[in-house]
Amino acid sequence: MQLTEAISLIQKGIVPHSTPQTWADLGAGQGLFSEALASILPPGSTIHAVDKQPNHQLHPPIIFHQADFAKDKLPLPPLDGILMANSLHYVKDQVACIKQLKNYLRNGAGVFILVEYDTDNGNQWVPFPVSFARAQSIFGAAGFPKIEKIGERQSVYRKDSIYAALTK
């Protein structure tokens, strides 16, 4: 996926603000979606990219943290939003993970943007799939009563589509 495609997929989930925001990109990988966030958020915003694998290619406003977002205590400030792009499908207990991550949101409020394959069929690359219907169930059980699809595109690797969803 190219940067412009990543921006297009998540852009509707970023409410325009004039004040800087603080976000986390959990399971950031090489930082594609961290860079997408950086291009959308207002100047002065900060993105905390978290991944198990080291990444020395990211630069401000992105701060990298090497950690397992599902198991480790994360060194994060209160967040305005959390982005999880193709990372929740690696977590077995997804509801417990989202409940724990919710504690990082400023005053327990804030948003999640989820990017996942819209499938219920797992494989070695997507061991615990999160279709949009499943995402509604997971986030509902974790205390987010509303989730809406904000973007969709065809996957280049699978027959399934990739969707972006916003929780509130």
DSSP file (Angstrom, degrees, kcal/mol; ACC not computed):
  #  RESIDUE AA STRUCTURE BP1 BP2  ACC     N-H-->O    O-->H-N    N-H-->O    O-->H-N    TCO  KAPPA ALPHA  PHI   PSI    X-CA   Y-CA   Z-CA
    1    1 A M              0   0    0      0, 0.0     2,-0.2     0, 0.0    31,-0.0   0.000 360.0 360.0 360.0 141.0    0.0    0.0    0.0
    2    2 A Q     >  -     0   0    0      1,-0.1     4,-2.2    30,-0.0     3,-0.3  -0.527 360.0-109.0 -90.6 160.8    1.2    3.5   -0.8
    3    3 A L  H  > S+     0   0    0      1,-0.2     4,-2.7     2,-0.2     5,-0.2   0.894 118.9  53.9 -56.8 -43.2    1.1    6.4    1.6
    4    4 A T  H  > S+     0   0    0      1,-0.2     4,-2.2     2,-0.2    -1,-0.2   0.863 109.0  49.4 -62.7 -34.7   -1.7    8.2   -0.4
    5    5 A E  H  > S+     0   0    0     -3,-0.3     4,-1.9     2,-0.2    -1,-0.2   0.893 110.5  49.7 -70.2 -40.2   -3.8    5.0   -0.1
    6    6 A A  H  X S+     0   0    0     -4,-2.2     4,-1.6     2,-0.2    -2,-0.2   0.916 111.8  49.0 -63.7 -43.1   -3.2    4.7    3.6
    7    7 A I  H  X S+     0   0    0     -4,-2.7     4,-2.2     1,-0.2     3,-0.3   0.939 111.0  49.8 -60.2 -47.6   -4.2    8.4    4.0
    8    8 A S  H  < S+     0   0    0     -4,-2.2     4,-0.4     1,-0.2    -1,-0.2   0.857 108.6  53.9 -60.4 -36.7   -7.3    7.9    2.0
    9    9 A L  H  < S+     0   0    0     -4,-1.9    -1,-0.2     1,-0.2    -2,-0.2   0.863 122.5  24.5 -68.2 -37.5   -8.3    4.9    4.0
   10   10 A I  H >< S+     0   0    0     -4,-1.6     3,-2.2    -3,-0.3     4,-0.4   0.570  92.5  96.5-106.9 -10.8   -8.1    6.6    7.5
   11   11 A Q  G >< S+     0   0    0     -4,-2.2     3,-1.6     1,-0.3    -1,-0.1   0.816  78.7  59.4 -56.0 -38.2   -8.6   10.3    6.7
   12   12 A K  G 3  S+     0   0    0     -4,-0.4    -1,-0.3   138,-0.3    -2,-0.1   0.690  99.6  60.6 -65.8 -16.5  -12.4   10.3    7.5
   13   13 A G  G <  S+     0   0    0     -3,-2.2     2,-0.8     1,-0.1    -1,-0.3   0.543  85.9  84.3 -87.4  -7.0  -11.6    9.1   11.0
   14   14 A I  S <  S-     0   0    0     -3,-1.6    -1,-0.1    -4,-0.4    67,-0.0  -0.855  72.9-147.0-101.3 108.8   -9.5   12.2   11.9
   15   15 A V        -     0   0    0     -2,-0.8     2,-0.1     1,-0.1    -2,-0.1  -0.586  29.1-108.0 -73.5 128.4  -11.7   15.0   13.1
   16   16 A P        +     0   0    0      0, 0.0     2,-0.3     0, 0.0    -1,-0.1  -0.368  47.8 170.9 -61.1 130.3  -10.2   18.3   12.1
   17   17 A H        -     0   0    0     -2,-0.1     4,-0.1     1,-0.1    -3,-0.0  -0.947  36.2-148.4-134.1 154.9   -8.7   20.2   15.0
   18   18 A S  S    S+     0   0    0     -2,-0.3    -1,-0.1     2,-0.1     0, 0.0   0.650  82.4  75.0 -95.4 -18.8   -6.6   23.3   15.3
   19   19 A T  S    S-     0   0    0      1,-0.1    25,-0.1    23,-0.0    -2,-0.1  -0.690  94.9 -97.3 -93.8 147.8   -4.8   22.1   18.4
   20   20 A P        -     0   0    0      0, 0.0     2,-0.3     0, 0.0    25,-0.1  -0.205  39.5-152.9 -59.4 151.2   -2.1   19.4   18.3
   21   21 A Q        -     0   0    0     21,-0.3    25,-2.5    -4,-0.1     2,-0.5  -0.831   9.0-136.4-123.1 162.0   -3.2   15.8   19.1
   22   22 A T  E     +a   46   0A   0     -2,-0.3    58,-3.5    23,-0.2    59,-1.1  -0.986  30.6 169.2-122.8 122.2   -1.4   12.8   20.5
   23   23 A W  E     -ab  47  81A   0     23,-2.5    25,-2.8    -2,-0.5     2,-0.4  -0.834  23.9-141.7-126.6 162.6   -2.0    9.4   18.9
   24   24 A A  E     -ab  48  82A   0     57,-1.5    59,-3.3    -2,-0.3     2,-0.6  -0.987   2.3-155.9-123.9 140.1   -0.5    5.9   19.0
   25   25 A D  E >   -ab  49  83A   0     23,-2.5    25,-2.7    -2,-0.4     3,-0.6  -0.943  20.8-157.6-110.8 104.4    0.0    3.6   16.1
   26   26 A L  E 3  S+a   50   0A   0     57,-2.7    59,-0.4    -2,-0.6    25,-0.2  -0.742  76.7  14.8 -94.8 125.1    0.0    0.1   17.6
   27   27 A G  T 3  S+     0   0    0     23,-2.4    -1,-0.3    -2,-0.5    24,-0.2   0.892  81.5 173.0  78.0  46.7    1.7   -2.6   15.6
   28   28 A A    X   -     0   0    0     22,-2.5     3,-2.5    -3,-0.6     4,-0.4   0.651   6.3-178.2 -69.3 -19.5    3.2    0.1   13.5
   29   29 A G  T 3  S-     0   0    0      1,-0.3    -1,-0.2    21,-0.2    -2,-0.1  -0.332  73.8  -9.1  56.7-129.4    5.6   -2.1   11.4
   30   30 A Q  T 3  S-     0   0    0     27,-0.0    -1,-0.3    -2,-0.0    -2,-0.1   0.504 104.1-105.7 -81.5  -4.0    7.6    0.1    9.0
   31   31 A G  S <> S+     0   0    0     -3,-2.5     4,-2.6    -4,-0.1     5,-0.2   0.632  72.8 139.5  96.5  14.8    5.5    3.1    9.9
   32   32 A L  H  > S+     0   0    0     -4,-0.4     4,-1.9     1,-0.2     5,-0.1   0.942  81.7  38.9 -56.9 -49.9    3.3    3.6    6.8
   33   33 A F  H  > S+     0   0    0     -5,-0.3     4,-2.6     2,-0.2    -1,-0.2   0.793 111.8  58.5 -75.1 -26.3    0.2    4.4    8.8
   34   34 A S  H  > S+     0   0    0     -6,-0.3     4,-2.4     2,-0.2    -1,-0.2   0.926 108.7  46.1 -62.0 -44.0    2.2    6.5   11.3
   35   35 A E  H  X S+     0   0    0     -4,-2.6     4,-1.6     2,-0.2    -2,-0.2   0.877 110.5  53.4 -65.4 -38.0    3.3    8.6    8.4
   36   36 A A  H  X S+     0   0    0     -4,-1.9     4,-1.0    -5,-0.2     3,-0.2   0.936 110.0  47.4 -62.3 -45.8   -0.3    8.8    7.2
   37   37 A L  H >X S+     0   0    0     -4,-2.6     4,-2.9     1,-0.2     3,-1.0   0.925 108.6  55.3 -58.7 -45.3   -1.4   10.1   10.6
   38   38 A A  H 3< S+     0   0    0     -4,-2.4    -1,-0.2     1,-0.3    -2,-0.2   0.829 107.8  49.4 -59.2 -32.4    1.5   12.6   10.6
   39   39 A S  H 3< S+     0   0    0     -4,-1.6    -1,-0.3    -3,-0.2    -2,-0.2   0.692 117.4  40.1 -80.9 -18.0    0.3   14.0    7.3
   40   40 A I  H << S+     0   0    0     -3,-1.0    -2,-0.2    -4,-1.0    -3,-0.1   0.829  97.1  83.2 -97.7 -40.0   -3.3   14.3    8.5
   41   41 A L  S  < S-     0   0    0     -4,-2.9     3,-0.1    -5,-0.1     4,-0.1  -0.220  90.2 -91.8 -68.1 156.4   -3.0   15.6   12.1
   42   42 A P    >   -     0   0    0      0, 0.0     3,-1.7     0, 0.0   -21,-0.3  -0.228  55.3 -80.0 -64.6 156.7   -2.5   19.3   12.9
   43   43 A P  T 3  S+     0   0    0      0, 0.0     3,-0.1     0, 0.0    -4,-0.0  -0.260 118.6  34.0 -55.2 141.9    1.0   20.7   13.2
   44   44 A G  T 3  S+     0   0    0      1,-0.3   -25,-0.0    -3,-0.1     2,-0.0   0.345  87.5 134.5  91.4  -5.6    2.6   20.0   16.6
   45   45 A S    <   -     0   0    0     -3,-1.7     2,-0.4    -7,-0.1    -1,-0.3  -0.295  44.3-142.8 -72.5 161.3    0.8   16.6   16.9
   46   46 A T  E     -a   22   0A   0    -25,-2.5   -23,-2.5    -3,-0.1     2,-0.5  -0.984   8.3-161.5-129.2 138.6    2.7   13.6   18.1
   47   47 A I  E     -ac  23  62A   0     14,-2.4    16,-3.1    -2,-0.4     2,-0.7  -0.985   7.5-154.3-119.5 126.4    2.4   10.0   17.0
   48   48 A H  E     -ac  24  63A   0    -25,-2.8   -23,-2.5    -2,-0.5     2,-0.5  -0.888  12.6-159.0 -99.4 109.2    3.8    7.2   19.2
   49   49 A A  E     -ac  25  64A   0     14,-2.4    16,-2.8    -2,-0.7     2,-0.5  -0.792   9.4-169.6 -91.8 125.0    4.6    4.2   16.9
   50   50 A V  E     +ac  26  65A   0    -25,-2.7   -22,-2.5    -2,-0.5   -23,-2.4  -0.960  17.6 146.5-120.3 129.4    4.7    0.9   18.8
   51   51 A D  E     - c   0  66A   0     14,-1.8    16,-1.5    -2,-0.5     4,-0.1  -0.986  50.6-126.5-156.1 154.4    6.0   -2.4   17.4
   52   52 A K  S    S+     0   0    0     -2,-0.3    16,-0.1    14,-0.2    -1,-0.1   0.806  95.9  68.5 -70.7 -29.8    7.9   -5.5   18.6
   53   53 A Q  S    S-     0   0    0     14,-0.1    14,-0.1     1,-0.1   -24,-0.1  -0.709  95.2-106.1 -93.4 141.7   10.5   -5.0   15.8
   54   54 A P        -     0   0    0      0, 0.0     2,-0.3     0, 0.0    -1,-0.1  -0.280  31.8-170.6 -64.4 150.3   12.9   -2.1   15.9
   55   55 A N        +     0   0    0     -4,-0.1     3,-0.3     1,-0.1     9,-0.1  -0.888  17.2 168.1-145.2 110.7   12.4    0.8   13.5
   56   56 A H        +     0   0    0     -2,-0.3    -1,-0.1     1,-0.2     8,-0.0   0.255  66.2  79.1-104.9  10.0   15.1    3.4   13.2
   57   57 A Q        +     0   0    0      2,-0.0     2,-0.2   -27,-0.0    -1,-0.2   0.546  70.0  96.6 -96.3  -8.7   13.6    5.1   10.0
   58   58 A L        -     0   0    0     -3,-0.3     6,-0.1    -9,-0.0   -27,-0.0  -0.560  50.9-177.1 -85.4 147.1   10.9    7.1   11.7
   59   59 A H    >   -     0   0    0     -2,-0.2     3,-1.8     1,-0.1     4,-0.1  -0.914  32.4 -20.1-139.1 165.1   11.4   10.7   12.6
   60   60 A P  T 3  S+     0   0    0      0, 0.0    -1,-0.1     0, 0.0   -14,-0.1  -0.074 119.8  33.1 -49.3 141.8    9.5   13.5   14.3
   61   61 A P  T 3  S+     0   0    0      0, 0.0   -14,-2.4     0, 0.0     2,-0.5  -0.930 114.6  75.8 -88.2  18.7    6.6   13.9   14.9
   62   62 A I  E <   -c   47   0A   0     -3,-1.8     2,-0.5   -16,-0.2   -14,-0.2  -0.803  60.8-166.0 -97.0 128.6    6.8   10.1   15.2
   63   63 A I  E     -c   48   0A   0    -16,-3.1   -14,-2.4    -2,-0.5     2,-0.3  -0.961  14.4-142.7-112.9 125.2    8.3    8.6   18.3
   64   64 A F  E     -c   49   0A   0     -2,-0.5     2,-0.4   -16,-0.2   -14,-0.2  -0.701  16.5-175.3 -94.3 139.7    9.1    4.9   18.2
   65   65 A H  E     -c   50   0A   0    -16,-2.8   -14,-1.8    -2,-0.3     2,-0.9  -0.993  19.8-142.3-130.1 123.1    8.7    2.5   21.1
   66   66 A Q  E     +c   51   0A   0     -2,-0.4     2,-0.3   -16,-0.2   -14,-0.2  -0.772  54.6 114.2 -86.6 110.8    9.8   -1.1   20.8
   67   67 A A  S    S-     0   0    0    -16,-1.5     2,-0.8    -2,-0.9   -14,-0.1  -0.978  71.3-103.0-165.7 164.2    7.2   -3.1   22.7
   68   68 A D    >>  -     0   0    0     -2,-0.3     4,-3.2     1,-0.1     3,-1.4  -0.896  28.9-158.4 -98.0 106.5    4.4   -5.6   22.4
   69   69 A F  T 34 S+     0   0    0     -2,-0.8    -1,-0.1     1,-0.3     5,-0.1   0.742  89.5  52.6 -61.5 -23.1    1.2   -3.5   22.6
   70   70 A A  T 34 S+     0   0    0      1,-0.1    -1,-0.3    -3,-0.1    30,-0.1   0.678 125.9  18.9 -85.8 -18.0   -0.8   -6.6   23.7
   71   71 A K  T <4 S+     0   0    0     -3,-1.4    -2,-0.2     2,-0.0     2,-0.2   0.693 106.5  77.0-123.2 -31.1    1.4   -7.6   26.6
   72   72 A D  S  < S-     0   0    0     -4,-3.2     2,-0.6     1,-0.1    -5,-0.0  -0.501  78.5-112.9 -91.2 153.4    3.7   -4.7   27.7
   73   73 A K        -     0   0    0     -2,-0.2    -5,-0.1     2,-0.0    -1,-0.1  -0.751  44.4-136.6 -75.6 124.3    3.0   -1.7   29.8
   74   74 A L        -     0   0    0     -2,-0.6     2,-1.9    -5,-0.1    -7,-0.0  -0.663   7.6-131.7 -94.1 139.6    3.4    1.1   27.2
   75   75 A P        +     0   0    0      0, 0.0    -1,-0.1     0, 0.0    -2,-0.0  -0.421  59.8 139.7 -84.1  64.3    5.3    4.3   27.9
   76   76 A L        -     0   0    0     -2,-1.9     3,-0.1   -28,-0.0   -52,-0.1  -0.842  48.4-135.8-114.0 144.1    2.5    6.5   26.4
   77   77 A P        -     0   0    0      0, 0.0     2,-0.1     0, 0.0    29,-0.1  -0.316  58.4 -61.2 -77.8 174.6    1.0    9.8   27.5
   78   78 A P        -     0   0    0      0, 0.0     2,-0.3     0, 0.0    27,-0.2  -0.392  66.5-141.6 -57.6 135.1   -2.8   10.2   27.5
   79   79 A L  B     -g  105   0B   0     25,-2.7    27,-3.4     1,-0.1   -56,-0.2  -0.755  25.9-158.0-109.1 147.0   -3.9    9.7   23.9
   80   80 A D  S    S-     0   0    0    -58,-3.5    31,-1.4    -2,-0.3     2,-0.3   0.704  84.6  -0.7 -85.7 -25.4   -6.5   11.4   21.7
   81   81 A G  E     -bd  23 111A   0    -59,-1.1   -57,-1.5    29,-0.2     2,-0.4  -0.993  57.1-144.0-162.0 157.7   -6.7    8.3   19.4
   82   82 A I  E     -bd  24 112A   0     29,-2.2    31,-2.8    -2,-0.3     2,-0.5  -0.997  12.6-159.9-128.4 130.7   -5.3    4.9   18.8
   83   83 A L  E     -bd  25 113A   0    -59,-3.3   -57,-2.7    -2,-0.4     2,-0.4  -0.935   7.8-177.5-109.3 131.9   -4.7    3.4   15.3
   84   84 A M  E     - d   0 114A   0     29,-2.8    31,-2.7    -2,-0.5     2,-0.7  -0.889   6.2-177.7-129.1 100.6   -4.4   -0.3   14.8
   85   85 A A  E    S- d   0 115A   0     -2,-0.4    31,-0.2   -59,-0.4   -52,-0.1  -0.876  73.1 -28.4-105.9 109.4   -3.6   -1.1   11.2
   86   86 A N  S    S+     0   0    0     29,-3.5    -1,-0.2    -2,-0.7    30,-0.1   0.875 116.7  98.1  54.1  42.6   -3.5   -4.9   10.5
   87   87 A S    >   +     0   0    0     28,-0.4     3,-1.7    -3,-0.2     4,-0.2   0.619  60.0  68.2-126.1 -29.5   -2.3   -5.6   14.0
   88   88 A L  G >  S+     0   0    0      1,-0.3     3,-1.9    27,-0.3    28,-0.1   0.797  88.3  70.9 -65.3 -25.9   -5.4   -6.7   16.0
   89   89 A H  G 3  S+     0   0    0      1,-0.3    39,-2.4    41,-0.1    -1,-0.3   0.518  91.9  59.4 -71.8  -0.8   -5.6   -9.9   14.0
   90   90 A Y  G <  S+     0   0    0     -3,-1.7     2,-0.5    37,-0.2    -1,-0.3   0.472  88.8  88.8 -96.2  -5.5   -2.4  -11.1   15.8
   91   91 A V    <   -     0   0    0     -3,-1.9     3,-0.3    37,-0.2    -4,-0.0  -0.818  58.5-163.5-100.8 127.2   -4.1  -10.8   19.3
   92   92 A K  S    S+     0   0    0     -2,-0.5     2,-1.3     1,-0.2     3,-0.2   0.959  87.9  43.5 -73.6 -51.8   -5.9  -13.9   20.6
   93   93 A D  S  > S+     0   0    0      1,-0.2     4,-1.8     2,-0.1    -1,-0.2  -0.683  71.4 167.1 -96.8  83.4   -8.0  -12.2   23.3
   94   94 A Q  H  >  +     0   0    0     -2,-1.3     4,-2.4    -3,-0.3     5,-0.2   0.850  69.6  53.1 -70.5 -37.4   -9.0   -9.1   21.4
   95   95 A V  H  > S+     0   0    0      2,-0.2     4,-2.5     1,-0.2    -1,-0.2   0.946 110.9  46.8 -64.7 -47.1  -11.7   -7.8   23.8
   96   96 A A  H  > S+     0   0    0      1,-0.2     4,-2.1     2,-0.2    -1,-0.2   0.887 112.0  52.3 -61.3 -39.0   -9.3   -7.9   26.8
   97   97 A C  H  X S+     0   0    0     -4,-1.8     4,-2.6     2,-0.2    -2,-0.2   0.936 110.6  46.0 -62.4 -48.0   -6.7   -6.1   24.6
   98   98 A I  H  X S+     0   0    0     -4,-2.4     4,-2.1     1,-0.2    -2,-0.2   0.898 111.0  53.1 -64.8 -40.4   -9.0   -3.3   23.6
   99   99 A K  H  X S+     0   0    0     -4,-2.5     4,-0.6     1,-0.2    -1,-0.2   0.916 112.0  45.6 -59.8 -42.6  -10.2   -2.9   27.2
  100  100 A Q  H >< S+     0   0    0     -4,-2.1     3,-1.1     1,-0.2     4,-0.2   0.916 112.6  49.7 -66.7 -43.3   -6.6   -2.5   28.4
  101  101 A L  H >< S+     0   0    0     -4,-2.6     3,-2.0     1,-0.3     4,-0.4   0.806  96.8  70.5 -66.9 -28.9   -5.7   -0.1   25.6
  102  102 A K  H >< S+     0   0    0     -4,-2.1     3,-1.4     1,-0.3    -1,-0.3   0.800  86.2  68.6 -57.2 -28.9   -8.8    2.0   26.3
  103  103 A N  T << S+     0   0    0     -3,-1.1    -1,-0.3    -4,-0.6    -2,-0.2   0.704  91.5  60.2 -65.1 -19.5   -7.0    3.0   29.5
  104  104 A Y  T <  S+     0   0    0     -3,-2.0   -25,-2.7    -4,-0.2    -1,-0.3   0.640  82.8 101.4 -82.4 -14.7   -4.4    5.0   27.4
  105  105 A L  B X  S-g   79   0B   0     -3,-1.4     3,-2.3    -4,-0.4   -25,-0.2  -0.495  91.6 -94.6 -73.7 139.5   -7.1    7.2   26.0
  106  106 A R  G >  S-     0   0    0    -27,-3.4     3,-2.3     1,-0.3    -1,-0.1  -0.332 104.3 -14.1 -56.7 119.7   -7.4   10.7   27.5
  107  107 A N  G 3  S-     0   0    0      1,-0.3    -1,-0.3    -4,-0.1     3,-0.1   0.754 120.9 -69.5  55.4  27.7  -10.0   10.5   30.3
  108  108 A G  G <  S+     0   0    0     -3,-2.3     2,-0.3     1,-0.3    -1,-0.3   0.540 116.3 106.1  69.9   4.8  -11.2    7.2   28.9
  109  109 A A    <   +     0   0    0     -3,-2.3     2,-0.3   -30,-0.1    -1,-0.3  -0.768  38.7  85.7-113.2 161.3  -12.5    9.1   25.9
  110  110 A G        -     0   0    0     -2,-0.3     2,-0.3    58,-0.2   -29,-0.2  -0.845  65.3 -81.0 136.1-175.4  -11.0    9.1   22.4
  111  111 A V  E     -d   81   0A   0    -31,-1.4   -29,-2.2    -2,-0.3     2,-0.4  -0.859  17.1-146.3-127.0 157.1  -11.2    7.1   19.3
  112  112 A F  E     -dE  82 167A   0     55,-0.5    55,-2.3    -2,-0.3     2,-0.5  -0.962   9.1-159.2-112.4 138.4   -9.8    3.9   17.8
  113  113 A I  E     -dE  83 166A   0    -31,-2.8   -29,-2.8    -2,-0.4     2,-0.4  -0.992  14.9-166.0-113.0 124.4   -9.2    3.6   14.1
  114  114 A L  E     -dE  84 165A   0     51,-2.7    51,-2.8    -2,-0.5     2,-0.5  -0.920  11.0-171.4-112.5 132.5   -9.0    0.0   13.1
  115  115 A V  E     +dE  85 164A   0    -31,-2.7   -29,-3.5    -2,-0.4   -28,-0.4  -0.990  28.1 141.8-122.0 121.2   -7.7   -1.2    9.7
  116  116 A E  E     - E   0 163A   0     47,-1.9    47,-2.9    -2,-0.5     2,-0.3  -0.942  54.7 -88.3-150.3 167.5   -8.3   -4.9    9.0
  117  117 A Y  E     - E   0 162A   0     -2,-0.3     2,-1.9    45,-0.2    13,-0.4  -0.668  39.8-126.5 -77.9 136.6   -9.2   -7.5    6.4
  118  118 A D  S    S+     0   0    0     43,-3.0    43,-0.4    -2,-0.3     2,-0.3  -0.534  71.7 105.3 -87.6  73.8  -12.9   -8.0    6.2
  119  119 A T        -     0   0    0     -2,-1.9    12,-0.3    41,-0.1    -2,-0.1  -0.980  58.8-156.0-147.8 156.2  -12.8  -11.8    6.6
  120  120 A D  S    S+     0   0    0     -2,-0.3     2,-0.8    10,-0.1    -1,-0.1   0.295  72.6  99.6-109.9   3.3  -13.5  -14.5    9.2
  121  121 A N        -     0   0    0      7,-0.1     2,-0.1     0, 0.0     7,-0.1  -0.824  61.1-157.8 -98.1 110.6  -11.1  -16.9    7.6
  122  122 A G        +     0   0    0     -2,-0.8     2,-0.3     5,-0.2    -2,-0.1  -0.356  16.9 167.4 -83.0 163.8   -7.7  -17.0    9.4
  123  123 A N        -     0   0    0      3,-1.3     3,-0.1    -2,-0.1    -1,-0.0  -0.857  56.4 -72.1-155.0-171.3   -4.4  -18.2    8.0
  124  124 A Q  S    S+     0   0    0     -2,-0.3    -2,-0.0     1,-0.2     0, 0.0   0.765 132.8  42.4 -66.7 -23.3   -0.7  -18.0    9.1
  125  125 A W  S    S+     0   0    0      1,-0.2    -1,-0.2     2,-0.1   -36,-0.0   0.711 126.1  32.4 -92.9 -23.9   -0.6  -14.2    8.3
  126  126 A V  S    S+     0   0    0     -3,-0.1    -3,-1.3     1,-0.1    -1,-0.2  -0.683  71.5 166.0-130.7  75.7   -4.0  -13.4    9.8
  127  127 A P  S    S+     0   0    0      0, 0.0   -37,-0.2     0, 0.0    -5,-0.2   0.817  76.2  28.6 -68.5 -31.6   -4.3  -15.8   12.7
  128  128 A F  S    S-     0   0    0    -39,-2.4   -37,-0.2    -7,-0.1    -7,-0.1  -0.687  89.3-153.0-129.1  78.0   -7.3  -14.2   14.5
  129  129 A P        -     0   0    0      0, 0.0     2,-0.4     0, 0.0    -7,-0.1  -0.066   7.8-155.1 -59.9 151.5   -9.3  -12.4   11.8
  130  130 A V        -     0   0    0    -13,-0.4   -10,-0.1     4,-0.0   -41,-0.1  -0.718  13.1-173.7-129.5  78.5  -11.4   -9.3   12.5
  131  131 A S     >  -     0   0    0     -2,-0.4     4,-2.7   -12,-0.3     5,-0.2  -0.216  43.1-103.4 -61.5 165.2  -14.2   -8.9   10.0
  132  132 A F  H  > S+     0   0    0      1,-0.2     4,-2.0     2,-0.2     5,-0.1   0.906 124.8  52.2 -60.8 -40.1  -16.2   -5.7   10.3
  133  133 A A  H  > S+     0   0    0      1,-0.2     4,-1.4     2,-0.2    -1,-0.2   0.909 111.6  46.5 -61.8 -41.3  -19.0   -7.7   11.9
  134  134 A R  H  > S+     0   0    0      1,-0.2     4,-2.9     2,-0.2    -2,-0.2   0.890 107.9  56.5 -67.5 -39.1  -16.6   -9.2   14.4
  135  135 A A  H  X S+     0   0    0     -4,-2.7     4,-2.8     1,-0.2     5,-0.4   0.891 103.7  54.5 -59.0 -39.8  -15.1   -5.7   15.1
  136  136 A Q  H  X S+     0   0    0     -4,-2.0     4,-1.8     1,-0.2    -1,-0.2   0.912 112.0  43.9 -59.9 -42.2  -18.5   -4.5   16.0
  137  137 A S  H  X S+     0   0    0     -4,-1.4     4,-2.3     2,-0.2    -2,-0.2   0.925 114.8  48.5 -67.8 -46.3  -18.8   -7.3   18.6
  138  138 A I  H  X S+     0   0    0     -4,-2.9     4,-1.2     1,-0.2    -2,-0.2   0.951 116.5  40.8 -60.9 -52.7  -15.3   -6.9   19.9
  139  139 A F  H  <>S+     0   0    0     -4,-2.8     5,-2.9     1,-0.2    -1,-0.2   0.846 113.0  54.9 -70.8 -32.7  -15.5   -3.1   20.4
  140  140 A G  H ><5S+     0   0    0     -4,-1.8     3,-1.4    -5,-0.4    -1,-0.2   0.931 109.1  47.8 -61.5 -45.2  -19.0   -3.3   21.7
  141  141 A A  H 3<5S+     0   0    0     -4,-2.3    -1,-0.2     1,-0.3    -2,-0.2   0.741 109.0  55.8 -66.8 -23.3  -17.9   -5.7   24.4
  142  142 A A  T 3<5S-     0   0    0     -4,-1.2    -1,-0.3    -5,-0.2    -2,-0.2   0.374 129.0 -92.6 -91.7   3.8  -14.9   -3.4   25.2
  143  143 A G  T < 5S+     0   0    0     -3,-1.4    -3,-0.2    -4,-0.2    -2,-0.1   0.666  88.9 121.3  98.4  17.5  -17.2   -0.4   25.9
  144  144 A F      < -     0   0    0     -5,-2.9    -1,-0.2     1,-0.1    -2,-0.2  -0.890  37.4-173.8-112.7  99.4  -17.4    1.3   22.5
  145  145 A P        +     0   0    0      0, 0.0     2,-0.5     0, 0.0    -1,-0.1   0.682  65.9  52.4 -70.7 -17.4  -21.1    1.4   21.5
  146  146 A K        +     0   0    0     -7,-0.1    22,-2.1     2,-0.0     2,-0.4  -0.970  53.9 164.9-128.1 130.1  -20.5    2.8   18.1
  147  147 A I  E     -F  167   0A   0     -2,-0.5     2,-0.4    20,-0.2    20,-0.2  -0.991  11.7-176.7-138.5 131.8  -18.3    1.6   15.3
  148  148 A E  E     -F  166   0A   0     18,-2.5    18,-2.8    -2,-0.4     2,-0.4  -0.974  29.9-115.3-132.3 145.0  -18.6    2.8   11.7
  149  149 A K  E     +F  165   0A   0     -2,-0.4    16,-0.3    16,-0.2     3,-0.1  -0.629  32.4 173.2 -76.3 128.1  -16.8    1.9    8.5
  150  150 A I  E     +     0   0A   0     14,-3.1     2,-0.3    -2,-0.4  -138,-0.3   0.476  61.5   7.7-115.9  -6.6  -14.9    4.9    7.2
  151  151 A G  E     -F  164   0A   0     13,-1.4    13,-2.5  -140,-0.1    -1,-0.3  -0.976  55.0-175.6-168.7 158.2  -13.0    3.4    4.3
  152  152 A E  E     +F  163   0A   0     -2,-0.3     2,-0.3    11,-0.3    11,-0.2  -0.974   7.4 164.8-160.2 145.6  -12.6    0.3    2.2
  153  153 A R  E     -F  162   0A   0      9,-2.4     9,-3.6    -2,-0.3     2,-0.2  -0.979  42.3 -89.9-157.0 161.5  -10.4   -1.0   -0.6
  154  154 A Q  E     -F  161   0A   0     -2,-0.3     2,-0.2     7,-0.3     7,-0.2  -0.536  42.0-121.7 -75.5 138.7   -9.5   -4.3   -2.3
  155  155 A S        -     0   0    0      5,-1.7    -1,-0.1    -2,-0.2   -38,-0.0  -0.573   7.3-150.6 -77.1 142.1   -6.6   -6.2   -0.8
  156  156 A V  S    S+     0   0    0     -2,-0.2    -1,-0.1     1,-0.1     3,-0.1   0.638  97.6  43.6 -84.2 -14.4   -3.7   -6.9   -3.1
  157  157 A Y  S    S+     0   0    0      3,-0.1     2,-0.3     1,-0.1    -1,-0.1   0.710 118.4  30.5-100.6 -24.9   -2.9  -10.1   -1.2
  158  158 A R  S    S-     0   0    0      2,-0.3    -3,-0.2     1,-0.1    -1,-0.1  -0.826  74.6-117.0-132.1 166.4   -6.3  -11.6   -0.6
  159  159 A K  S    S+     0   0    0     -2,-0.3    -1,-0.1    -5,-0.1    -4,-0.0   0.697  92.2  89.2 -73.5 -19.6   -9.7  -11.8   -2.2
  160  160 A D  S    S-     0   0    0      1,-0.1    -5,-1.7    -6,-0.1    -2,-0.3  -0.265  80.4-116.1 -75.7 163.0  -11.1   -9.9    0.8
  161  161 A S  E     - F   0 154A   0    -43,-0.4   -43,-3.0    -7,-0.2     2,-0.4  -0.563  19.0-127.1 -90.9 164.1  -11.3   -6.2    1.1
  162  162 A I  E     -EF 117 153A   0     -9,-3.6    -9,-2.4   -45,-0.2     2,-0.3  -0.935  29.9-167.5-106.6 134.1   -9.5   -4.1    3.7
  163  163 A Y  E     -EF 116 152A   0    -47,-2.9   -47,-1.9    -2,-0.4     2,-0.4  -0.865  16.2-148.1-121.1 157.8  -11.7   -1.8    5.7
  164  164 A A  E     -EF 115 151A   0    -13,-2.5   -14,-3.1    -2,-0.3   -13,-1.4  -0.984  21.1-173.5-118.3 136.8  -11.1    1.1    8.1
  165  165 A A  E     -EF 114 149A   0    -51,-2.8   -51,-2.7    -2,-0.4     2,-0.4  -0.957  14.2-147.2-133.2 151.5  -13.4    1.6   11.0
  166  166 A L  E     -EF 113 148A   0    -18,-2.8   -18,-2.5    -2,-0.3     2,-0.3  -0.959  11.8-159.9-118.8 131.9  -13.8    4.3   13.6
  167  167 A T  E      EF 112 147A   0    -55,-2.3   -55,-0.5    -2,-0.4   -20,-0.2  -0.801 360.0 360.0-108.2 154.4  -15.1    3.7   17.1
  168  168 A K              0   0    0    -22,-2.1   -58,-0.2    -2,-0.3   -21,-0.1   0.290 360.0 360.0-138.6 360.0  -16.5    6.2   19.6
